[in-house]
Structure formats: structure tokens, C-alpha cells
Amino acid sequence: MVEVLSEPATPDEIAERADVPVDAAEVELEQLERGDWVLESTIDGATAYDLNPVRLFLDEMTSLIEERPKKNWRESVLSCGKRGRI
């Protein structure tokens, strides 16, 4: 579902984009909301969902950290400690 959310949309619109039944989309959107991946809002009085920008940012930062070799992290921390930054 996350892949099809580029702007706030109702469950019907999201289901159509993802080519899944509305019931399945609603269940997944509720799970995504519990995980803070999407935020619930309204469009013309109807329930809508949008990506949570904070969660996306934190996920991107985590991915970047995990991609960096641990050896470089140790060296960075040690060099900061030698310069009195820790």
C-alpha cells in the first residue's frame, strides 16, 4: 500500500491503485497506521490516509546507518573520542 500513496487518498482510491479489494486495503491501512507509516485524515468528509513523513525520514536514516560499514563507524567514533568530541 505504501508504494501507491503519493498523496492523501481514501481507502477506495488506494485499493483501486493497488488493484486489491477495498476490505483488504482497509485492513492493511489500519496496520500501517498502527505502525506509524500512514496518518489518517479526511478528504471531503471521507477517511483518507497519507504517508507519515517523520516515519519515512527515520526509516531512511536507519537504512543509511545500516548500509555504512561497521568498521567505518568504529573508526569515526574512535577519532571523535581522540579529539575530545565524545
C-alpha positions as CSV (number, residue, x, y, z in Angstrom):
1,M,0.0,0.0,0.0
2,V,2.8,2.4,0.8
3,E,4.0,2.2,-2.7
4,V,0.8,3.6,-4.1
5,L,0.5,6.6,-1.7
6,S,1.8,9.7,-3.3
7,E,-0.8,12.0,-1.8
8,P,-3.7,11.7,0.7
9,A,-6.3,9.2,-0.6
10,T,-9.3,7.4,0.5
11,P,-9.2,3.6,1.0
12,D,-11.3,3.2,-2.2
13,E,-8.7,5.2,-4.2
14,I,-5.8,3.3,-2.6
15,A,-7.5,-0.1,-3.3
16,E,-8.0,0.9,-6.9
17,R,-4.4,2.0,-7.3
18,A,-3.1,-1.2,-5.7
19,D,-5.6,-3.4,-7.5
20,V,-6.8,-5.1,-4.3
21,P,-10.3,-5.3,-2.7
22,V,-11.3,-2.3,-0.6
23,D,-11.6,-4.6,2.5
24,A,-8.0,-5.8,2.1
25,A,-6.8,-2.2,1.6
26,E,-8.6,-1.0,4.8
27,V,-7.1,-3.8,6.9
28,E,-3.6,-3.1,5.6
29,L,-4.0,0.7,6.1
30,E,-5.1,0.1,9.7
31,Q,-1.9,-1.9,10.2
32,L,0.2,0.7,8.6
33,E,-1.4,3.4,10.8
34,R,-0.6,1.3,13.9
35,G,3.0,1.2,12.8
36,D,3.0,5.0,12.2
37,W,3.6,4.5,8.4
38,V,0.5,6.4,7.5
39,L,-1.6,9.1,9.1
40,E,-5.4,9.2,9.0
41,S,-7.1,12.4,7.8
42,T,-10.2,13.4,5.8
43,I,-10.9,14.4,2.3
44,D,-14.3,15.9,1.7
45,G,-15.5,14.3,4.9
46,A,-14.3,10.8,4.0
47,T,-11.5,9.0,5.8
48,A,-8.2,9.3,4.0
49,Y,-4.6,8.2,4.5
50,D,-1.3,9.8,3.8
51,L,2.3,8.8,4.3
52,N,3.8,9.8,7.7
53,P,6.8,12.0,6.7
54,V,8.5,11.5,10.1
55,R,8.4,7.7,9.8
56,L,9.7,7.8,6.3
57,F,12.6,10.1,7.3
58,L,13.5,7.9,10.3
59,D,13.3,4.7,8.1
60,E,15.7,6.4,5.5
61,M,18.1,7.4,8.2
62,T,18.1,3.8,9.7
63,S,18.8,2.4,6.2
64,L,21.7,4.7,5.7
65,I,23.2,3.8,9.1
66,E,22.8,0.1,8.4
67,E,24.4,0.4,5.0
68,R,27.5,2.1,6.4
69,P,30.2,-0.5,7.2
70,K,30.7,-1.0,10.9
71,K,34.5,-0.6,10.6
72,N,34.0,3.0,9.5
73,W,31.7,3.6,12.4
74,R,34.2,2.4,14.9
75,E,36.9,4.5,13.3
76,S,34.7,7.5,13.3
77,V,33.8,7.1,17.0
78,L,37.4,6.5,18.0
79,S,38.6,9.5,16.1
80,C,36.0,11.7,17.7
81,G,36.9,10.4,21.1
82,K,40.6,11.3,20.5
83,R,39.6,14.8,19.6
84,G,37.5,15.2,22.7
85,R,34.2,15.2,20.9
86,I,32.7,12.3,22.9
